[in-house]
Amino acid sequence: MRLDYTNPESLLIIVEALVFATDEPLSAQDIRSLILDEPTVKTSAEPDIFSEPVPASGGELTNGAEPGKKKKANLLELPVIKDAIRMLNNTYEESGRTFRIIEIAGGYQFATRPDVAAYVSRLYKDRSRRRLSGAALESLSIIAYKQPVSKSDIENIRGVNCDEVIKSLLEKNLITITGRAESVGRPLLYGTTQDFLRHFGLGSMRDLPKPREIEELLKEESVRATTLEEAANEFVDQNGTEEDSITIDEVIAVAKEEQHDQRFEERTEEEADAIGIDVETRETDFNSSEQ
């Protein structure tokens, strides 16, 4: 098959086949290496959010390609591969397909559309991952933002022992050992993995929310919680109850009981008025008969 490396339409079926056949996300660099039959270079999970490519001694960025194949690699630029993926997604959208090629964990992979996720999840219900505990999420957050980080540093931040949590995260392949620190005892350093990116649907570590954004979200949640608490306290005060909590069913039951009592009072008053009228009429008739 003769390919035009400058035309994305010429690469559509090749790119589609590669992304379809892979179990792990394929980066544009991996796709190019496979098309050109070059050795693929495994990339890390970007342990440093602000890391930049390191130039080689000759001033060029290292990409693992052999010098003799640089000219061949230059024939197929990464933007051409990305254009091919964009064209494939446009075709899927126009034909109403239930899947797309998404960018995740530094690569590309097929995924179903969000509107059918509920049905697909039932297929994998028995194999679905267990949710992470609060302690695991706290430790994982520290590792994600501070990596590479040692266990003692994590424990200093959390204030508790993290042996079991670290072990659990390692077993789930959400974190990995990235090396040893240069400090006393040379403790192990931990960082996140590609599975971490896939688990949380991130394209790269740069997609993590910034600390400033997290603070804003926490402020919004705090204001919302305060508003709800004030509304709940106001409702309790108005009803004069000292219960710790009240449910919607209890509110409805109280309202119905109050409505029933009101109707009963109105009916009693009407019956009393009717009795009064009847007594007054009989007294009038009795006085007329005596006269």
Secondary structure as UniProt FT lines:
FT   TURN            5..6
FT   HELIX           8..11
FT   HELIX           12..21
FT   HELIX           28..35
FT   TURN            36..37
FT   TURN            49..50
FT   TURN            57..58
FT   HELIX           67..69
FT   HELIX           70..74
FT   HELIX           78..94
FT   TURN            95..96
FT   STRAND          99..104
FT   TURN            105..106
FT   STRAND          107..112
FT   HELIX           114..116
FT   HELIX           117..123
FT   TURN            124..127
FT   HELIX           134..146
FT   STRAND          149..150
FT   HELIX           151..158
FT   HELIX           163..171
FT   TURN            172..173
FT   STRAND          175..180
FT   TURN            184..185
FT   STRAND          188..192
FT   HELIX           194..199
FT   TURN            200..201
FT   HELIX           205..207
FT   HELIX           211..239
FT   HELIX           248..290
//
